[in-house]
Amino acid sequence: MSSNFFKSIAALFLVIIQLNIVSFADELQIKNGDNLANDKQREEPAIDKKESEEVKVAPNLDLKEVAPPPEPVVITPKAEENDTKTNNVETSNEAEVAEEDSYPSATAVKEKPERKKLVILGAEVPPGTSTRLAWSPQVSISGLALPTPVLVINGANPGPTLCLTGAIHGDELNGIEVVRRVMYDISPEEFNGTLIGIPIVNLQGFQRGSRYLSDRRDLNRYFPGEANGSLASRIASSLFNEVISHCEYLIDLHTGSLRRTNLPQIRANMNNPNVAKFVEGFDKIAVVHHSGNQGMLRTAANNAGIIAITMELGESLRIQENQILAGTHSVNSLLDKFEMYPRVFIWGDPKPAYYKSTWIRVESGGILFSKMGLGDNVSVGDVLGIVTDPITNQSADLAAPIKGHIIGMAVNQVVMPGFAAYHIGIESNQEDMTITEEESQLDVNPNDELDPE
Ligand SMILES: [Zn+2]
């Protein structure tokens, strides 16, 4: 009891001393900065000065600390990405820092010359720091515009840029928690590369518990979007240009839709060798080949040279601990294998499991009760579920036409004829995910959009 008390007092003193050091450092920088800024003003043309005024150094925030919501940020149409100028970086940074004195903690961080400058959403994020920024698609009534939080960890050491996007469909909640668990468990000083996370892309849908935007459009059908297009197209374009264009790798987090649930799985275009290589970095998660539809974020990102996959976890409108744990584990495994954030893992070296897949549809309408569960192995003829007509009392068994693994399924509900109820994965290997003739008879069509991402 008393030792805890003394520890608390000691910690308090330490914080006070650190605060003093930080503010002393600010004063020093401001004084130096004044001189540098004056020199700069004399030597450089007016345009350069204007640009440097627009980019503020983002506050260095410990993402684990509880923080107030971010202030809205005015986004310049084209933010400079990863400015490659290494000469005078130190000088110009100090000048910029001196001009912007409202973010005291960031000024204490020195930029290492070997790291590229990260400028995103109108802010500079120095290496070895993390921060909360805000993305505003500017499609609302300006007085009611709601900035969307964007978390950024710019590691102290060089490495790739990985992005995590959650809740592009506003009712898909598991991914939101995955972004939080991954990002709040990282020390920027030990991170190699950059991690950008948007926990809730579709704030409009999230607030209404809806998959869609306020105009009933599906945002994940409008990427990369158009600046002068529909509401969905404008939001997609803004996200793509302001944030996604910074990513080298992208994990777009989703859940099943239309009251279906998914075993934790990756949907990826395995015909793209870069994507196939990326997928190898995950742990023992199911991987389903799907080349992706037009307008999906991962398709648009792949077309733009960004290596992107979709991760599906569970079902919509629910927070599912086991699904969140599996997703977090998979992303952490990737960060480890890509040496972005090495950790000591104790589970060995599990590899992803590759599947071709087929959907089993119900033939008669009624109430579906499942006899099998997510992740179960099934053999030919096994009864997956029973559909009973509530009026005629007639029941029909739904049997497995093929041996496989249940990687997605409908929850118990009222179904109509033709409803895709069970997603059966057929074990495959990474080299050959093409379907055989026999399988094509069984509706094994990787590009069949029955379970929309
Ligand atoms: Zn989705």
Residues whose N, C-alpha, C, O or C-beta is under 5 A from the ligand:
A	BS01	ZN	H169 E172 H254 T255 P452 E453
